[in-house]
């Protein structure tokens, strides 16, 4: 009886966490580049059920008396016992009753990297990712990754996201647009190469800003956006604010820091957790929308609520049975 109470309660806890996940997806339905979360349920280890009076080597079959070794000594036979689907009262035969589920739990909250719809904006520094890949940003906590390609040029010419984090090039440096170049003249290719007019760059000593000079009818490469992916999708974990951080293994451990034992570092480092050039493509003047489908999430929310109510009803039923056992059966035995 207590077992049923615990099993139903684990279901309620799982559905509560699943509701939180669905609500988070719905709240980010309009977040650029957002990838929805999916709860992965896992069942606790099943328990093999045996009858109370099953014995491996004979016994007293739950009654007072001398131990017996055969059914004849017990005064019965297999023919006297009704057998249904393998159930048998023979103490020398262990019936295959089956396994009992003990509930489930949330094993993982996985990220669904399904492609989101593209929305054309016409803005020079809006970039949509088609396929696999992340942008690299410099944050106070170190390098973080995002699918949100809504960038802008600040007053100093640096490309940043809405939080003011600098977009990095493939050398790990911030990207700075020359001061004398109009935004409409900046082109960004599918592999992340940023080109501006001119044949060379010079530093203006007065403004301390780079300027493009030379033949302005020819484009020159300025920088290449750090556009990367990971061989192991579990290497990138959500941090919040539409940012991802990297881990070295499935347990969530960060990559080993420099200076540790080289042998230990080689053993711990997962090559698939290291950033590598992305196989996706960038589209200038567009943004990738969230891959959350509101209608689907609402249907899942309703379904989840029904499962929660079913488990709550099971808990209530178990509680009523316990109440009767304590108050009714206990009073009758007295």
C-alpha positions in Angstrom: 0.0 0.0 0.0 2.8 2.4 0.9 4.5 1.3 -2.3 1.6 2.5 -4.4 1.6 5.9 -2.6 5.3 6.4 -3.4 4.8 5.3 -7.0 2.0 7.8 -7.6 3.8 10.6 -5.9 6.9 10.1 -8.1 4.6 10.6 -11.1 3.3 13.8 -9.6 6.8 15.2 -9.1 7.8 14.3 -12.7 4.7 15.9 -14.1 5.4 19.1 -12.1 8.9 19.3 -13.5 7.5 18.6 -17.0 5.0 21.4 -16.5 7.8 23.8 -15.6 9.6 22.8 -18.8 6.6 23.3 -21.0 5.9 26.7 -19.4 9.5 27.8 -20.1 9.1 26.8 -23.7 5.9 28.8 -24.1 7.5 31.8 -22.4 10.3 31.7 -25.0 8.2 31.2 -28.0 9.2 34.6 -29.3 12.9 34.4 -28.3 15.2 34.6 -31.3 17.2 31.4 -31.7 15.7 29.7 -28.7 15.7 25.8 -28.7 13.0 24.2 -26.7 13.6 21.7 -23.9 12.2 18.2 -23.7 11.9 16.2 -20.5 13.2 12.6 -20.7 11.4 10.3 -18.3 13.1 7.2 -16.9 11.6 4.4 -14.9 13.0 3.3 -11.6 14.3 -0.2 -11.5 11.4 -2.7 -11.5 11.0 -5.1 -8.6 10.4 -8.8 -9.1 7.2 -9.8 -7.2 7.0 -13.0 -5.2 4.2 -14.4 -3.1 4.5 -14.2 0.7 4.4 -18.0 1.0 6.9 -18.9 -1.7 9.8 -21.0 -0.6 12.9 -22.1 -2.4 13.4 -25.3 -0.5 10.0 -26.3 0.9 8.6 -24.9 4.2 5.5 -24.7 6.3 3.4 -22.7 3.7 2.6 -20.1 6.3 1.0 -22.5 8.8 2.1 -23.9 12.0 3.5 -27.4 11.8 6.5 -29.5 10.9 8.4 -28.7 7.7 7.5 -30.7 4.7 9.4 -31.8 1.7 6.7 -33.0 -0.7 3.1 -32.1 -1.6 2.1 -35.5 -0.4 3.3 -34.7 3.1 1.2 -31.6 2.9 -1.8 -33.7 2.0 -2.5 -32.3 -1.4 -1.3 -32.5 -5.0 -0.9 -30.3 -8.1 -4.2 -31.6 -9.4 -6.0 -30.2 -6.4 -4.9 -26.7 -7.0 -6.3 -24.4 -9.6 -3.6 -23.1 -12.0 -4.1 -19.9 -13.9 -1.4 -18.4 -16.2 1.4 -20.2 -14.4 0.3 -19.5 -10.8 0.8 -22.5 -8.6 0.6 -23.2 -4.9 3.4 -25.8 -5.1 6.1 -24.5 -2.7 8.7 -26.2 -4.9 7.6 -24.1 -7.9 8.3 -20.4 -7.9 5.6 -18.7 -10.0 6.5 -16.1 -12.5 4.2 -13.4 -11.2 6.1 -10.6 -12.9 7.6 -7.2 -12.1 6.2 -4.2 -10.4 7.0 -0.7 -11.5 8.1 1.7 -8.8 7.4 5.0 -10.6 9.6 7.3 -12.8 11.7 10.4 -12.6 13.1 13.1 -14.9 16.4 11.7 -16.1 17.4 14.6 -18.3 16.1 17.8 -19.7 17.3 17.6 -23.3 17.5 20.4 -25.9 15.7 20.0 -29.2 18.0 21.5 -31.9 15.4 21.3 -34.6 15.7 24.2 -37.1 13.5 27.2 -36.3 11.7 29.3 -39.0 13.6 32.1 -40.6 12.4 35.7 -40.5 13.7 38.3 -42.9 14.6 41.6 -41.3 16.9 43.4 -43.8 19.2 44.5 -41.0 22.9 44.3 -41.9 24.0 42.7 -38.6 21.1 40.3 -38.2 22.3 36.7 -38.8 20.3 33.5 -39.0 21.9 30.1 -38.6 20.7 27.4 -41.0 21.9 24.0 -39.8 24.3 23.3 -36.9 26.3 26.0 -35.3 26.7 28.7 -32.6 28.0 32.2 -32.4 30.8 32.8 -29.8 30.4 35.7 -27.4 32.8 37.2 -24.8 31.0 37.4 -21.5 32.2 38.2 -17.9 32.0 34.4 -17.3 34.1 33.6 -20.3 33.2 32.5 -23.8 29.6 31.5 -24.2 27.7 30.4 -27.3 24.3 31.4 -28.7 22.0 30.9 -31.7 20.6 34.4 -31.3 22.0 36.3 -34.3 20.4 39.7 -33.4 23.6 41.9 -33.4 24.2 45.6 -33.6 27.1 48.0 -33.9 27.8 50.0 -30.8 29.2 53.6 -30.7 32.8 52.2 -30.9 32.0 50.1 -33.9 32.1 46.7 -32.0 29.5 44.1 -33.0 27.5 43.1 -29.8 24.4 41.3 -28.8 21.5 42.9 -26.8 23.4 42.4 -23.5 26.5 44.2 -24.7 28.6 41.0 -25.2 31.1 41.2 -28.0 30.8 38.9 -31.0 34.2 37.1 -31.5 36.1 36.3 -34.6 37.8 33.0 -35.3 40.9 34.4 -33.5 39.0 35.1 -30.3 39.0 38.9 -30.8 36.1 41.3 -30.8 34.9 42.4 -34.3 35.1 46.1 -35.0 33.7 47.7 -38.1 35.7 50.6 -39.6 34.3 54.0 -38.7 34.1 55.3 -42.3 32.1 52.3 -43.6 28.3 52.5 -43.9 26.3 49.5 -42.5 24.8 48.9 -45.9 28.2 48.4 -47.4 29.1 45.5 -45.0 28.6 42.0 -46.4 28.7 38.8 -44.4 29.1 35.5 -46.2 27.6 32.1 -45.3 30.9 31.0 -43.7 31.0 34.1 -41.5 33.6 36.2 -43.5 32.9 39.9 -43.1 33.9 42.1 -46.0 34.0 45.9 -46.3 35.0 48.2 -49.1 38.6 49.2 -49.6 41.9 47.6 -50.2 43.6 48.2 -46.8 42.9 49.4 -43.3 44.7 52.1 -41.3 44.3 53.4 -37.7 43.2 57.0 -37.4 45.4 58.5 -34.6 42.8 61.1 -33.8 39.7 58.9 -33.4 41.7 55.7 -32.5 39.4 53.9 -35.0 40.3 51.8 -38.0 39.3 53.1 -41.3 39.1 51.5 -44.8 41.1 53.2 -47.5 42.3 52.5 -51.0 40.0 51.4 -53.9 36.5 51.6 -52.3 35.0 49.7 -55.3 36.7 46.5 -54.1 35.8 44.5 -51.0 38.4 43.3 -48.6 37.9 40.7 -45.8 37.8 42.3 -42.4 37.3 39.3 -40.1 35.6 35.9 -39.9 32.9 35.3 -37.3 33.7 32.5 -34.9 31.0 30.1 -36.0 31.4 26.7 -34.4 29.6 23.4 -33.5 30.3 20.5 -31.2 30.6 16.8 -32.2 28.9 15.8 -28.9 25.6 17.7 -28.5 25.8 17.1 -24.8 28.9 19.3 -24.7 26.8 22.4 -24.9 24.5 23.0 -21.9 22.0 25.9 -21.4 23.1 28.6 -19.0 20.2 30.9 -19.3 19.6 34.2 -21.2 19.8 32.1 -24.4 23.4 31.3 -23.8 25.2 27.9 -23.8 28.4 26.9 -21.9 30.6 23.9 -22.7 31.2 20.8 -20.5 33.7 18.1 -21.0 31.5 15.1 -20.2 27.9 14.0 -19.7 28.2 14.6 -15.9 28.5 18.4 -16.5 32.1 18.8 -15.6 34.0 21.7 -17.2 37.1 21.1 -19.3 40.2 20.7 -17.3 42.1 24.0 -16.6 45.5 24.7 -17.9 48.3 23.5 -15.7 46.9 20.2 -14.6 48.7 17.0 -15.0 49.2 16.6 -18.8 48.4 12.8 -18.7 45.3 13.5 -16.7 44.3 16.3 -19.0 44.7 14.1 -22.1 42.6 11.4 -20.4 39.8 13.8 -19.4 39.5 15.9 -22.6 36.7 14.9 -24.9 37.6 15.9 -28.4 33.9 16.0 -29.3 33.4 18.7 -26.6 35.8 21.0 -28.3 34.5 23.7 -30.7 35.1 23.1 -34.4 34.0 24.9 -37.6 30.3 24.7 -38.0 28.7 22.8 -40.8 25.8 25.2 -41.0 25.4 28.4 -42.9 24.8 32.1 -42.0 22.2 34.2 -43.7 22.6 38.0 -43.5 19.5 40.1 -42.9 17.5 37.4 -41.3 16.9 35.8 -37.8 16.1 32.3 -36.7 12.9 32.2 -34.7 12.2 29.9 -31.7 11.4 26.3 -32.6 8.7 26.2 -30.0 5.2 25.5 -31.4 2.6 27.1 -29.2 -0.2 24.8 -30.2 1.9 21.7 -29.6 3.1 22.9 -26.2 -0.5 23.8 -25.2 -1.7 20.3 -26.1 1.2 18.8 -24.1 0.3 21.0 -21.2 -3.2 19.8 -21.1 -2.0 16.2 -21.5 0.5 16.7 -18.7 -2.3 18.2 -16.4 -4.4 15.1 -16.9 -1.5 12.8 -16.0 -0.9 14.9 -12.9 -4.5 14.6 -11.9 -4.5 10.8 -12.4 -1.5 10.5 -10.1 -3.1 12.8 -7.6 -6.2 10.6 -7.6 -4.1 7.5 -7.1 -2.4 9.2 -4.1 -5.9 10.1 -2.7 -7.1 6.5 -3.2 -4.0 5.1 -1.4 -4.5 7.6 1.4 -8.1 6.5 1.9 -7.1 2.9 2.0 -4.5 3.6 4.6 -7.1 5.5 6.6 -9.5 2.6 6.6 -6.7 0.2 7.5 -5.7 2.2 10.5 -9.1 3.2 11.8 -11.5 0.4 10.7 -9.4 -2.7 10.5 -7.4 -1.7 13.5 -10.5 -1.1 15.6 -12.0 -4.5 14.6 -8.9 -6.4 15.6 -9.0 -4.8 19.0 
